[in-house]
Amino acid sequence: MASALPFGRKPLGAARAILLGTLAVGVLDAIDALAIRAMKLRLDHALAADTVSIQRFLVMERKLFWGIMTPGAVLTIAFGLWLWLGWFRGPTGETPGWLHAKLGFVALLVGYHLWCLRLLRAFAAGRNTKSHLWYRWFNEVPVMILIATVLLVVLKPF
């Protein structure tokens, strides 16, 4: 006899659990690659000394931020709101606790995105005060948030 799970959820079968795990790893891998590329540009920019390289990095950073990162963030927030408002409601209309935690992680990523915009503007104005080592560590922040988010969504601990 299957135990009753909250919000009408059904127990995961082994095949579905493997599929969700594989999907989660794939999503993390794609996002990690994009985040690494974005921060790798800033790291290389922080190390650049000649004007031609600095100008090239400014163009690449701007295109990556406005052409890929920002539309991706907007679509993620739009689809997340759509799911939240139309899908993740319990039998009495309440939202699961894990979804509130996930929204908190998304808010942290939005803050990170805005901080990246600030760094982009500082580079464009020639006011970068951070070292390449700082950018190496700064690059790991979204990765840790995304790993926590995916684990939270897959495991749904509360």
Secondary structure, DSSP 8 states (H G I E B T S, - for coil): -----GGG-----HHHHHHHHHHHHHHHHHHHHHHHHHHHHHHHHHH--SHHHHHHHHHHHHHHIIIIIHHHHHHHHHHHHHHHHHT---TTS---HHHHHHHHHHHHHHHHHHHHHHHHHHHHTT-----HHHHHHHTHHHHHHHHHHHHHHHH---
